[in-house]
Structures are given as structure tokens and as C-alpha cells.
Amino acid sequence: MATREVSIASSVGLHARPASLFVQAATATGLPVTIAKAGGNPVDARSILMVMALGAKHGEVVTLSAEGEGAEAALDSLVALLSRDLDAE
């Protein structure tokens, strides 16, 4: 299983628009992807409700995990997405 850690760059955290963009990208990978806050349980990154319920705020570090062919590349693209301020774009 591939994992990556990334700090949430969006000023409002993973809420509304940033969460929606992240979930769309996670779903597009075609892989089971999870996201977790430090010390928390991983949730399905392809579920908008689960991602928003996570309550990840600006600056918090989350752990992404994926399994399957292309998992490393998929996580790299998701890390790049979360490393940008999606509200400013």
C-alpha cells in the first residue's frame, strides 16, 4: 500500500469546493483511496460526506493511502492537488 503525507493548503481546509475537487480527483484514479488526519481513522477519499466530515483544516497534515496498480502516481497527483490553495484558483 502506498502512502503520502501532505499539509492542507486551502485556506478553508477541505470544505466545500476544495473537498469536491479532491473527491473528484480521488474518484478519477479508479483506486480505493483513503484520507486520515493524524491519529484519526482513515475515511474513503471518494466520498464527499466522509471527506467533509473529516474536518481537515488549513495547515493540518493528512495521510493519503491507495492500493493497486498506479497507486504511487495517483497519490502524487492528489498530494499536488492538496498542496495548492484551491480557493484562490
C-alpha positions in Angstrom: 0.0 0.0 0.0 1.3 3.4 -1.0 1.0 6.3 1.5 1.8 10.0 1.4 1.5 12.9 3.9 0.5 16.4 2.9 -0.4 19.6 4.6 -3.7 21.1 3.5 -3.0 24.3 1.6 -6.6 25.6 1.0 -7.4 28.5 3.3 -10.7 26.9 4.4 -9.3 23.4 4.6 -11.1 20.5 3.0 -14.5 22.1 2.9 -17.0 22.8 0.1 -15.1 23.5 -3.2 -11.7 22.1 -2.2 -13.3 18.9 -0.9 -15.3 18.5 -4.0 -12.3 18.9 -6.3 -10.3 16.4 -4.1 -13.1 13.8 -4.2 -13.4 14.1 -7.9 -9.7 13.6 -8.4 -9.6 10.7 -5.9 -12.5 9.0 -7.7 -10.9 9.6 -11.1 -7.9 7.4 -10.0 -10.1 4.4 -10.1 -8.4 3.1 -7.0 -9.5 2.8 -3.4 -8.1 5.9 -1.8 -8.3 6.8 1.9 -7.5 10.0 3.8 -6.9 10.4 7.5 -6.0 13.1 10.0 -3.1 12.4 12.4 -4.3 9.9 14.9 -7.7 9.5 13.2 -9.3 6.7 11.3 -9.0 6.7 7.5 -12.1 7.5 5.5 -13.0 6.9 1.9 -11.5 9.8 -0.1 -14.1 9.2 -2.8 -17.0 10.2 -0.5 -17.7 13.9 -0.3 -19.6 13.4 3.0 -16.7 11.5 4.6 -14.1 14.0 3.4 -16.1 17.0 4.7 -16.8 15.2 8.0 -13.1 14.7 8.4 -12.8 18.4 9.2 -9.3 18.8 7.9 -8.3 22.5 8.3 -5.7 24.7 6.7 -2.2 23.6 7.7 -3.2 20.2 9.1 -1.3 17.2 7.9 -3.3 14.3 6.4 -2.2 10.9 5.3 -3.4 9.5 1.9 -3.3 5.8 1.1 -4.1 3.9 -2.0 -3.6 0.3 -3.2 -3.4 -1.1 -6.7 -1.5 -0.5 -9.9 -0.6 3.1 -10.3 -1.1 3.9 -6.6 2.2 5.8 -6.3 1.4 8.1 -9.3 -2.2 8.6 -8.1 -1.1 9.7 -4.7 1.5 12.0 -6.1 -1.2 13.8 -8.1 -3.5 14.0 -5.1 -0.7 15.4 -3.0 0.0 18.1 -5.6 -3.7 19.0 -5.6 -3.9 19.4 -1.8 -0.7 21.4 -1.8 -2.4 24.2 -3.7 -4.8 26.8 -2.3 -7.9 25.6 -4.3 -9.9 28.5 -3.1 -7.6 31.0 -4.6 -7.7 29.4 -8.0 
